[in-house]
Amino acid sequence: MGDLIKGQVISGEFGKILIRQKSGQELELGELLIAESKGNIILMQVFDLIYGSQISQQNLELISGMKLEENTDMEFFDKNLRNYMLARLKNLITISKNKASVSKLMPSFFSDVREIKKEDLSFLTKPNNPIYIGNLRSGSKMLDVPIFLEGSKVLTHHILIAGTTGRGKSTLISNILWNLVEKDYCGILVLDPHDEYYGRNKIGLKDHPVNNKVVYYTPKNPPAGAKTLKINIQKIKPHHFDGVVDFSDPQKQALSLYYKYFGTNWILNVLFEKKIEGVSFMEQTISVVKRRLLYLLDLEIDGEEIISKGIFDLTAGTNTINDIAKELEEGKIPIIDTSGFSGAVEILIGSLITTEVFNKYKYYKMQGSLNDKPIISIVLEEAPRVLGKDALEKGHNIFSTIAREGRKFKVGLTAITQLPSLIPREILANINTKIILGIEMKPERTAIIESASQDLSEDDRTIASLDMGEALISSNFSKFAIPVKIPFFDEIAKKDIEAKKETKKDFSGIKLS
């Protein structure tokens, strides 16, 4: 079968090639097309569609009026030659001898533009540490070309997953985690505010054929094999509240002094309003701090006793933070069920674990043993809570520190958000891989486009039109912004589970002669 010709080059400029669509063919926003020039293959993408006609606008309006108002059926001679569709295309890459490079070529005048074929994309090879994202998408059509990211690079250099609610962010995270369960080069901390990834009441990571890497922490009725989430308050230091509670400067000073004077028992002494010899605080400072700590840590004072009502405990949970940090070092995936907590408590838990891991990895680098450790990535929902402009005005926190310098220590963020515009441009620029799902609001699209690794200036319409499960990957580690179709999680999981079942050989009942 010959190449399917979709159109022909008729004008334009570099990056804005204008083609006339062939009669009877359909073109879509985001569709990938091929032009060939002197042995090179030029990969292009549709970013705009317009009408073209050899008939003047005035006459077109007259003809339309006659059809609509007088029900006159007008016929044209050679109607396909007189009225047609035009498409604007941008250059993505040039492929020569199976190697892709930044495109510097324009297709020849009047050259044919054809449909993309799988063979054109043989340069898209599987990396050493592959993370499967989905299949290549041309417009709304999914091609039989799997798209992988190099896990060892993208995880340390941070990933941003941006998209409006309902466009498939959770599905994508589930797929990525499922893909990473059997990999030993990385550990992933998952703060799960909707308790959806483990799969307590549905198919989830617990069902993975290699699920011994998945560790589930929950504060309520842990199922078999899971762990009860308890954290000893002695593990909390004042800096863990950075980015969690907006303490005033005098209150922060009070926290630091209490920690300096009382050590690991500092919270208890704040709650009982113990005096520090030679130190006086502003009126109400300690009482306000006390009230906020009681609320945040879900504690209650009963006479001379402090009662724990939640996960922060006076006696239990001494090793929890260390245990989770150790699991991450072993390349495991601890999932923390934070569905019953406020956002502040969730972030505090994340701050405690992340700080512990980051400090350990900084020590390993100083020691010279960091190369032997797996990469660690922190999955963070609603990232602007700690990476947003408002949050950072209150001071830096452990997550913003990692965004700035984590890659030097093999610790990265997988940040998820609906509102990328809330994150400062310098932090967005530090996130080298962006997986963009459908975004309806213009300011959010602009924030992503302006911080992307590739030129997405012509993709505003395309991003707005992305349907559920459709995405665009912009990464320092890809030659062009890759359109993908993300599969449903259940499909991936069930396929792997069935494949595992088939490989199990049961020799029981075999009769030997």
FENZIFEN-V691027 format. One record per backbone hydrogen bond with DSSP energy under -1.0 kcal/mol. NH is the residue of the N-H (numbers start at 1). CO is the residue of the C=O. If there is no record, write none. Layout:
# FENZIFEN-V691027
[[NH,CO] [NH,CO]]
This chain:
# FENZIFEN-V691027
[[6,113] [7,113] [8,20] [9,111] [10,18] [11,18] [13,16] [16,13] [17,89] [18,11] [19,87] [20,8] [21,85] [22,6] [25,22] [30,46] [31,28] [33,44] [34,114] [35,42] [37,40] [40,37] [41,95] [42,35] [43,93] [44,33] [45,90] [46,31] [47,88] [48,88] [50,86] [52,84] [54,82] [60,56] [61,57] [62,58] [63,59] [64,60] [65,61] [66,62] [67,63] [68,64] [69,65] [72,66] [74,72] [81,78] [82,78] [83,79] [84,52] [86,50] [87,19] [88,48] [89,17] [90,45] [92,43] [93,43] [94,101] [95,41] [96,99] [99,96] [101,94] [110,9] [111,108] [113,7] [114,34] [115,4] [120,117] [121,118] [122,119] [124,121] [125,123] [131,149] [133,147] [134,147] [135,485] [136,145] [137,483] [138,141] [139,30] [141,138] [143,136] [145,143] [147,134] [149,131] [151,129] [151,149] [153,150] [154,150] [155,151] [157,153] [159,413] [160,433] [161,415] [162,435] [163,417] [164,438] [167,164] [172,168] [173,169] [174,170] [175,171] [176,172] [177,173] [178,174] [179,175] [180,176] [181,177] [183,180] [187,375] [188,332] [189,377] [190,334] [191,379] [192,336] [205,197] [206,198] [207,204] [208,205] [211,208] [213,210] [214,211] [215,333] [217,335] [218,227] [226,223] [227,216] [229,218] [231,311] [232,317] [233,313] [235,232] [236,233] [240,237] [241,238] [242,239] [244,241] [245,241] [247,245] [252,248] [253,249] [254,250] [255,251] [256,252] [257,253] [258,254] [259,255] [260,256] [261,257] [262,258] [263,259] [265,262] [266,263] [269,265] [270,266] [271,267] [272,268] [273,270] [274,269] [279,276] [285,282] [288,284] [289,285] [290,286] [291,287] [292,288] [293,289] [294,290] [295,291] [296,292] [297,293] [299,294] [300,307] [302,305] [305,302] [307,300] [309,298] [313,231] [323,319] [324,320] [325,321] [326,322] [327,323] [328,324] [329,325] [330,326] [331,328] [332,327] [333,213] [335,215] [336,190] [337,217] [338,192] [341,338] [346,342] [347,343] [348,344] [349,345] [350,346] [351,347] [352,348] [353,349] [354,350] [355,351] [356,352] [357,353] [358,354] [359,355] [360,356] [361,357] [362,358] [363,359] [364,360] [365,361] [366,362] [367,363] [368,364] [369,364] [372,369] [373,370] [375,185] [376,410] [377,187] [378,412] [379,189] [380,414] [383,416] [385,382] [386,383] [387,383] [388,384] [389,422] [392,388] [393,389] [395,392] [401,397] [402,398] [403,399] [404,400] [405,401] [406,402] [408,405] [409,406] [410,407] [411,406] [412,376] [414,378] [415,159] [416,380] [417,161] [422,419] [423,420] [428,424] [429,425] [432,157] [433,158] [434,474] [435,160] [436,472] [437,162] [439,463] [445,441] [446,442] [447,443] [448,444] [449,445] [450,446] [459,456] [463,459] [464,460] [465,461] [466,463] [469,167] [470,467] [471,484] [472,436] [473,482] [474,434] [476,432] [478,475] [482,473] [484,471] [485,135] [486,469] [492,488] [493,489] [494,490] [495,491] [496,492] [497,493] [498,494] [499,495] [500,496] [501,497] [502,498] [503,499] [510,507]]
